[in-house]
Amino acid sequence: MDSKSQYFEAMYQESDDPWDYANRWYEKRKRQICMSVLPKMSFEHVLEIGCANGFLSELLAQRCQKLLCIDANPKAIQLAKQRLAAAAHVEFMQQRIPNEFPNGSFDLIVVSEILYYLSKDEVKDCLEQIKTTLSKEGVVLSCHWRYPIEGFELNGNTVHELLRTELNLHHSFSLIDPDFVLDIWTHHPASVAQQEGVL
């Protein structure tokens, strides 16, 4: 088992909710912000990279026809499956990016609180795969904690700098919170009002 796998194995041995998603207002607020800034009300096929124990997955499941959740940790996948047991349109796969990236076409790809666990080269590889699997009308939402994480070279700021230089999509939304950074990219520059024909 490599050091990254050991890191998450230790986290989930200590708790079924290592980051206290259930109770911390920081986490609840961040999830609500992510959902509120999506440029579409609903999506056909969503990919969530790094689903952890499924708290954000619950909200994404309400906004799509099909949701694929992936995570490298088997305990995380087990917990997420339990949380969304009643959602028949949600599928779970234990996969580790960038080497194990799901096939398909997705009109929303959510990559949140995961990329700073990778190296710069691994992030670049992952972004290439995101571009390959993103549909022509697709949206990418990325959100990451801005502070250093012990044992890892990247943080939210450095990750999103890589996203801005490597993703080569239209950058449609940005939010710099004191604690996290959130960005949205799309294939097309049309705003929400323009999509609805208001402008």
C-alpha positions in Angstrom: 0.0 0.0 0.0 1.5 3.4 -1.0 1.6 6.5 1.2 -1.5 8.1 -0.3 -3.6 4.9 0.3 -2.2 4.7 3.8 -3.2 8.3 4.5 -6.8 7.7 3.6 -6.9 4.3 5.2 -5.8 5.8 8.5 -8.4 8.6 8.1 -11.3 6.2 7.7 -10.1 3.9 10.4 -10.4 6.7 12.9 -13.9 7.8 11.7 -16.6 7.2 9.2 -16.7 11.0 8.7 -13.0 12.1 8.9 -13.7 15.7 7.8 -16.9 16.0 9.9 -19.0 16.8 6.8 -22.1 16.1 8.9 -21.6 18.8 11.5 -19.2 21.5 10.3 -20.9 24.7 9.0 -17.8 25.2 6.8 -18.6 22.0 5.0 -22.4 22.5 4.8 -22.0 26.1 3.6 -19.4 25.0 0.9 -21.7 22.3 -0.4 -24.6 24.7 -0.7 -22.4 27.3 -2.5 -21.2 24.7 -5.0 -24.7 23.6 -5.8 -26.0 27.2 -6.0 -23.5 28.3 -8.6 -24.0 25.5 -11.1 -25.0 27.1 -14.4 -27.8 24.6 -15.0 -30.7 23.3 -12.9 -30.3 19.7 -14.0 -27.8 17.5 -15.8 -28.1 14.3 -17.6 -24.9 12.5 -16.6 -22.6 13.6 -13.7 -19.2 12.4 -12.7 -18.1 13.1 -9.1 -14.3 12.5 -8.6 -13.5 11.8 -5.0 -16.9 11.3 -3.6 -15.6 10.4 0.0 -18.6 9.3 2.1 -21.2 10.8 -0.1 -22.4 14.1 1.4 -22.0 16.1 -1.7 -23.2 13.1 -3.8 -26.6 13.4 -2.0 -27.0 16.9 -3.4 -25.7 16.1 -6.8 -28.1 13.1 -7.1 -31.0 15.5 -6.8 -29.8 17.5 -9.8 -29.2 14.8 -12.4 -30.6 11.7 -14.2 -27.4 9.7 -13.7 -24.5 10.1 -11.3 -21.2 8.2 -11.2 -19.3 8.5 -8.0 -15.7 7.4 -7.8 -13.2 7.2 -4.9 -10.0 5.3 -4.4 -10.8 4.3 -0.8 -13.0 1.2 -0.4 -14.4 2.4 3.0 -15.4 5.7 1.4 -17.3 3.9 -1.4 -19.0 1.6 1.1 -20.2 4.6 3.2 -21.3 6.6 0.1 -23.3 3.5 -1.1 -25.1 3.3 2.2 -25.9 7.0 2.2 -27.4 6.9 -1.2 -28.9 3.4 -1.1 -32.3 4.6 -2.1 -31.0 6.5 -5.2 -31.2 3.9 -8.1 -29.7 6.3 -10.6 -26.4 6.6 -8.7 -23.4 4.2 -9.4 -20.2 3.9 -7.4 -16.8 2.7 -8.5 -13.6 2.3 -6.6 -11.1 4.0 -8.9 -8.0 6.0 -8.4 -7.2 8.9 -10.7 -5.4 9.6 -12.9 -4.5 5.9 -13.7 -8.1 4.7 -13.3 -10.4 7.2 -15.0 -14.0 6.2 -16.0 -15.0 6.0 -19.6 -18.1 7.8 -20.9 -19.4 11.3 -21.6 -20.4 13.6 -18.8 -22.1 17.0 -18.9 -21.0 17.8 -15.4 -17.7 16.8 -13.8 -17.2 17.7 -10.1 -13.7 17.5 -8.8 -13.7 18.7 -5.3 -11.1 18.5 -2.5 -9.1 15.8 -4.2 -6.6 17.2 -6.7 -4.1 18.5 -4.1 -3.5 14.9 -3.1 -1.8 14.4 -6.5 1.4 15.5 -8.0 1.5 18.3 -10.6 2.0 15.7 -13.4 -0.9 13.6 -12.1 -3.1 16.7 -12.0 -2.2 17.5 -15.6 -3.0 13.9 -16.6 -6.3 14.1 -14.8 -7.2 17.3 -16.6 -6.5 15.7 -20.0 -9.0 12.9 -19.1 -11.6 15.4 -17.9 -11.4 17.2 -21.2 -11.7 14.0 -23.1 -14.8 12.8 -21.2 -16.5 16.2 -20.9 -19.5 16.5 -23.3 -19.9 19.3 -25.8 -22.2 21.1 -23.5 -20.3 20.1 -20.4 -19.4 21.9 -17.2 -16.5 21.4 -14.8 -16.8 22.4 -11.1 -13.7 22.4 -8.9 -13.5 23.4 -5.3 -10.5 23.0 -3.0 -9.3 24.0 0.5 -6.7 26.8 0.2 -4.3 25.9 3.1 -1.3 23.6 3.1 -2.0 19.9 3.7 0.8 18.1 5.6 2.6 15.6 3.5 1.4 16.9 0.1 3.0 19.4 -2.2 -0.1 21.1 -3.6 -2.9 23.1 -2.0 -6.1 24.6 -3.4 -4.4 27.7 -4.8 -1.7 25.8 -6.7 -4.3 23.3 -7.9 -6.5 26.0 -9.4 -3.6 27.8 -11.0 -2.9 24.5 -12.8 -6.6 24.3 -13.8 -6.6 27.8 -15.2 -3.5 27.2 -17.3 -4.2 23.6 -18.4 -7.9 23.1 -18.7 -8.3 25.3 -21.9 -12.1 25.8 -21.4 -14.1 28.9 -20.9 -13.7 30.1 -17.3 -17.2 31.1 -16.4 -17.2 31.5 -12.6 -14.7 32.1 -9.8 -15.1 32.5 -6.0 -12.2 33.1 -3.7 -13.3 32.4 -0.1 -10.8 32.9 2.7 -10.8 29.1 3.1 -11.5 27.7 -0.3 -11.4 28.4 -4.0 -14.2 27.5 -6.4 -14.1 27.7 -10.2 -16.4 26.6 -13.0 -15.4 26.0 -16.6 -17.7 25.4 -19.6 -17.3 24.7 -23.3 -19.4 27.7 -24.2 -19.3 31.3 -22.9 -23.1 31.8 -22.6 -24.3 33.1 -19.2 -27.2 31.6 -17.4 -29.4 34.5 -18.6 -28.2 34.0 -22.1 -29.0 30.3 -22.0 -32.5 31.1 -20.9 -33.0 33.6 -23.7 -33.3 36.6 -21.5 -30.4 38.4 -23.3 
